[in-house]
Amino acid sequence: MSAQPSWRRLWQPHRALFWLMLVFNGLSSAMAWYLNLARPQGLLLVLLTAMALGNALMGMWLLWRLWSEAPSESTQGDTHVQVPADRQER
């Protein structure tokens, strides 16, 4: 079994789940970077930490959903290749 089919289950840019996973993981990384850089105090620290952890968990859950589902038909082959005119169905 090659690694190619398992990565196709993850790389599905035509699906909204893929983009949501990237957004949640990016937001959690940005919040963790801000928490490390700014070192906020009190309620802001608790709020940003909870949001960063929530975003990371949501991103992992979406990653799991993409990985566990079978890839859609459009990722199985190149659907952008046009058929010559003499072979097209009429």
Sequence and secondary structure as in RCSB ss.txt:
>XXXX:A:sequence
MSAQPSWRRLWQPHRALFWLMLVFNGLSSAMAWYLNLARPQGLLLVLLTAMALGNALMGMWLLWRLWSEAPSEST
QGDTHVQVPADRQER
>XXXX:A:secstr
  SHHHHHHH  TTSHHHHHHHHHHHHHHHHHHHHHHH   THHHHHHHHHHHHHHHHHHHHHHHHHHS   GGG
TS TT    GGGS  
